[in-house]
Amino acid sequence: MCQGEKVKKQVLKNLGKNIRSLRLNQGISQEELAFKIDSARNFIGCIERAEKSPTVYTLFRIAQALNVKIEEIVKDIDEI
């Protein structure tokens, strides 16, 4: 795996960790979050496990569903 891929994977892991933490702090299941953004539950799981890279629009919808600013979702995701 090249350096760029390693960085990408770490950024996605940090992003997924942020989303999972925000979701759990609000007592929302993956299924509930998926319903709120009109997506599949397994898609939320894939984002949280860094298996999928969400679009900016998806991040916007997740932020709305969690009643947070998108900045909270992307906070410190570049920490490697």
C-alpha positions, 0 to 999 in steps of 0.5 A: 500500500502506497503512502497516499493510500495509507493516509486515505485509510487513516482519514476515513478511519478518523471520519468513521470514528467521529460519526460513530461517536456522535451517533452513539452519544445521541443514542442513535442506531446505525439503522436509525441514522440510515433511515434519517438520511434515506440510506441503507444501514450497512452503508453507515456501517461501511462508513464507520469502518472506513470501507466507504468514502462518503460524498460531501453531500452524504456528510451534510445529510449525516450532520443534519440527521445528528443535529451537528455542524459538518465541522464536528464530523470532520474534526481532526480527521487529518490527524495521522 
